[in-house]
Amino acid sequence: MGTILSLAIIAAAIFAAYALKKFYDRPYIVNFALTAMLLLIVIRTLMLQPITGLGYAAIIICTIAGIFQAVLGIKSYKAIQQVQA
């Protein structure tokens, strides 16, 4: 399971980098890709036993960053929808 999550994190990072170049006019795709990557990092860190102080810091920071990315993605999606209307 850990290997699958690690591969999913790498795939999400590659997709985020690809989306950054390909979907420049739709930043919400990049935001949601980064949100997924951060969520996978949190899940992968929670699987570590025992979780050290650095692990807890990673969980907290990635959770906060994931929330910010999700909010930015929603805002940019709504802004694009308003421009098109």
Secondary structure, 3 states (H helix, E strand, C coil): CHHHHHHHHHHHHHHHHHHHHHCCCCHHHHHHHHHHHHHHHHHHHHCCCCCCHHHHHHHHHHHHHHHHHHHHHHHHHHHHHHHHC
